Amino acid sequence: MKNIRNIIIISLLLVGFACGSEEEPKDETSENSNTETISENTEQDSNTPETTENIGETNAEFEAFLSNFDKAKLPYKQSLSEKENSESKLVSQEIAIKYLTAAEDYTTADMLDAFEYTDYYFVSIPIRTAKFVAVVYIRYEMTSNYYVLATYNNQGEYIASVDFANYQLIGAGPEAGHEYFTNGEISASMEVSIIYEETSEKFQISETGEITQK
């Protein structure tokens, strides 16, 4: 009887050991599965960029300002015309104060005074890069058009400007009625030529939007 009881006990122990051995791989597999999932999630997080800001990204307000200009390409030549008549092209006083004051070398008070006899019109964007934007706008005074080339960084901060082209009609004095023209061109290498009746000036726009005389 003792032998039979011992055999039964040993059999039960063996069965229990076998069951325990079969459960362990399941737990290990489950643990491995969780580990792999955590590892994959960690890898995805590490690849997520820390910032979504791109070098050439502009703020919404400046982008709204730029949307008023026609798009153009290099090489660029400014054709002269009479005063723009499209009201949609007219620069509002608020926008002019914010974006054109520095380009005109004015204070805010100067710009407000200028609006008594000056209108500003959007023209074009001949250059847009990851570092700066170049725009052309008109300053219309009395009977004269002055086309201004101005550069800004992509956050709308003023960099530089130059009177690019103009049409002048003398309204009084001994030269009354006489017309003067200045033509402006920008080459593919961003060299600016301001061409007068008998001479010319050249400027270079740098990769960061600076305008320097050559």
Helices and strands as residue ranges (DSSP letters): H 2-47, H 60-66, E 70-71, E 76-78, G 87-89, H 93-95, I 96-100, H 108-114, E 118-128, E 132-141, E 144-153, E 158-169, E 179-186, E 191-195, E 200-205, E 211-213
